Amino acid sequence: MNSVVGKKISLNSEIPISKGTIINRNYDHKLRQLLLHNETAKRTIDCKLHVEISSSYITLAITNEDEIMSVLKWENTFSLAKNFSSAEATLKKQLAKSSNTAFTITSVSVVLQNTSLPFVPISVANQWRREIIATHSENRIKAHKRFEREFFTSNHPYPEPELNYLTNVSNSLAKQFYKRHGISLIQPAFELQGNPKKIEAMRTKYCFAYELGMCQGNKIDRKLFLEDIHNAYPVEFTRSSCETIVVSAAK
């Protein structure tokens, strides 16, 4: 995804996707690194910066595409610029920089109110830019309207009448939830079983036998265990679905 304008999403390359498909955002470290180094995928908020200069004050006003405006004012204590064109170009250039922020300054306008252009040092212009962007970021957050939807407790029947330990019901609130939805029998979570008999603790598609080079299409001729500081957990394998099953360690 390169950009979003209104309800239109622009992609870096075409992909076969049908109308109505639900798109979910995922976290991918490599993707994030690519986006950080790929300017075509950088999404920012366009803003216009207006500078108004009088003999007493210098005012900066920034307005973004949502018509949210922020204004800051400083006293004009600067001497007049000797080279008008050069001073104006430098001021605009410094104020237009917005890298590493959520904003892009698309234009900078300068208006003089019965005075000549003062000479503003680059360091001062940079500080003004940082302050106006920080202020505008805070104002955008304050102006954001949060839409909330009221939550209604339901009691729709759960598709299963009983729940075993694999549902991981480990506290009273979870138990109340399932009871409200009509569950008659609820087993406690595995870790609350106390001293369980031989039951399945975990099932995974990660095949330990294959990773250990022990799976050649034949039956494993030895017992395997996963150990921690407390117990040794027997490991079993399903030939049909190629899964690993970790079994509880009965004490």
N, C-alpha and C positions, 0 to 999 in steps of 0.2 A: 504494500500500500504506500503510495507516494503522498497523496493529499486527499483532504475531504473538503469539498465546497458545497455547502448546503446539504442536500441529500445525495450528492454525487460523489462516488469514491473512485479515485484514479489509481490504477495499478501500474507497477513497473513493467509487467509483462502480462499478456493475456493468459487466463487460466479457464479451463472448462468448468463453469459453474452456472447452475440454473437459477431462475428467478424464484425467490422465496426461501433460498437456502439460508439457514441460520449460521452466522459467522461468529466464532468465539475468539477472543484475543488470548494468546498463550505467552508464557515466559520462555524465551529461548536466548541463552547467553550469546551464542554466535550471531543470532539475528540482531540482538541489541547492539553488539559491537559493530556489526555491518551498518546499522542505522546511524550510529554515532559518527561513522567515517564516510557516510554517503549523504551528501547535501541534498540530493534529489528527494530523499525520503524525510527530510526535516520539516516538521509541522510547527508553524509559529502563528502568532496573532499579529495581523497587520495594524500598524499604528501611524498616526500623523503627529508630528511635533511642531508646535507653533511657539515662536519666540517673539515676545513683545518687549521693546526696550524704550524706556523713557529716561529722562535725566536723573530720576530718583530710584527707579526700580527696574529689575530685569525679571520678567515673568515667563515661565515655561508651562505650556499646557499640552498634555498628551491625550489623544483621543483614539480609541481603538475601534474596530469594525462593529462592535456592539453599541457604539455611541456612549461608552463610559469614558468620562473625562477626569483627569487629575491635574491639579494646578499647584505649582510651587513658585515662591517669589523670593528674590534676594535684592539687597540694596545695591545700587549701581555706584560703586566706589572706584571704578576703573578709569584710566586715562583714555583719551580718544585714540583710535587706531590711526597710524600714519598712512597705511595702505589699505583702503576700504575693501577692495576686491579680495585681497589676500586674507584679510582678517575675517571677512564674511565666509569665504570658502573653508577656512580652517575651522571656524565655529560650527558650520553645518556638517563638515566631515566628522568631527569628534562627537557631535550629538547624534549622528545617524548610526553610530556603532552600537550594536545590540547583541553581539555574539554571546553564546552560552546563556541566553535568557529565553523566555517564552515569547519574545516579541521581535518583530521586524519593523524598523522605522522606514516606512516607504517614502516619506518626504519630510523636509525640514523647511519651514518658512520663517523669515525674519522680517518684522515690521518695526520701524522706528517712529517714535512719537515725539516729534519736535526736538530731535537730538541727532547727533551723529553716532556712528557705530563705535563702541568702546573696544579697546584691546583686551580680550579675555584670554588669559593663559590656558594652555592645553590642559594642564592639571585641574584647573577650576572647571572647565567645560566637562571633563570626564567625571568629576565629582557630581556636578549637576545632573549628568545623565544617569549615573548610578542611583542618585536619590529619587529622581522622578520615576524611574523604572520600578524601584522598590516600593514607592508610594502607590504607583498604579497597580502593582501586583496585589497589594493589600486592599485597595479599593475594589478591585474586581472580585476578590473573595467576599467582601462585605456586600457587594451588589448581587451576588449569586443567590438565586431563589431556589431553595430546596423543596422539592415536591415529595411529600410523604403520603403513603397509603396506609389506611387503618388496617390492623391485623385482626382477623376474626378467628377465634378458636373453633375448630371443626371437630366432628366426631365420626367422620366417614369410616366405614368398616375397612380394616386392614385385609389385604388379600389372603393372608394365612391366619388360621385360628391359633396356632402355637408358634413359639419362637425358641430356637435352641441357643446354645452358648455362642454360636457364630455371629449372632446379631449384635453381640458386644454390649448388652445392657448392663452397665456397671454403676449406675447411680439411681436415686429415687425419682428424679425428674424424668429420666428415660423410661423408667417403669411406669410412671403415671401416664406418660404419653401413649404408650402402647395399650395400656388398660383402657384409656379413653376411647381408643379406636377398636375395642372389642376383643383384644387378645386375652384368652382364658389361661394359658399356660406360658410362663416366661422363665426361661432358664437364665441364671446369672452368667456374666461374662466369664471367659476362660480363667482369667487371673483371680476370680472370686470363687473358683470351684474348690479351693482347699487342697484336697488330695485326689485329683481326678484319675479315673482309670485310663486305659489306653484310648485316647480320643485324638482327633485331628486338630493340631494347633495352628498349622499354616499349610497352604497349598500354593505352589508357585510354578510358573512356566519355565523358570530357570532350572535347568537340569544339572544337578551336581555331578551325576555320573558321567555325563557328556563332557563337562568341563574338566573332570579328572582323568579323562581318557579311558574310562572303564566301560563305556557303553559301545559295544560293537554289534548290537542287534541280538545279543545273547543275554541270558539271565545273569544278574549280578551274583557272584558266588561268595560274597562276604557281607557282613552287616556294617552299616555306616551310621555314624552318630554326629550330631552337632552338640558341642559342649560349651557351657558357660561356667561361671565360678560355682554354680550350685548343682547343676544337673547335666546329664547326657541325654539328648533327645534322639530317639531312633528316627532314621530317615528311610522312607519307602518310595518306590517309583511306580508310576502307572505306564505300562507299555503302550496302551492304545492311544493315550493323549499326550504322552511324553511330558509328564508333570512330576514334580517332587513334592512329597507330602512329609511334613515334619510332625511327628507324633509326640504327644505329651509324655513326660517322664514320670511314671508312677513311682511314688516313694515307698 
